[in-house]
């Protein structure tokens, strides 16, 4: 079993890659934004909805792992607790832990993606400098960084190779 934590700014391709990757590693994708959007829609105020969505996110991840399935955690890792909690979930389940970061270095493409996607209530629709938000961090763990401007099938192949190489270590 494995826990694959996606990372990257909104619009960078995390969700697209997570959903394309999951069938290749027999994993369930858990989307933090889906949980947070449901809480916002139910009337919970942000930031309480954000904190609660992460509690649900990691509880669901633990449950899926307890059922013997791998998980792909679709959420950015700009806060230290996200990295710590995803690693703890993996450790508790005896699962291998990996992080895959998606980047979109073409600013115009990132703006286009955010403006044209079907965004959930919790998802931004414009570019924001997340690294300038107080309390945010760069993840400290080793990770595979992928240029999400490349074809999706190439990204999936590179991600699968990275995960399988890590499992064989």
Secondary structure, 3 states (H helix, E strand, C coil): CEEEEEECCCCCCHHHHHHHHHHHHCEEEEEHHHHHHHHHHCCCCCCHHHHHHHHHHHHHHHHHHHCCCEEEEECCCCEHHHHHHHHHHHHHHCCEEEEEEEECCCHHHHHHHHHHCCCCCCCCCCCCCHHHCCCECCCCCCCEEEECCCCHHHHHHHHHHHHHHHHHC
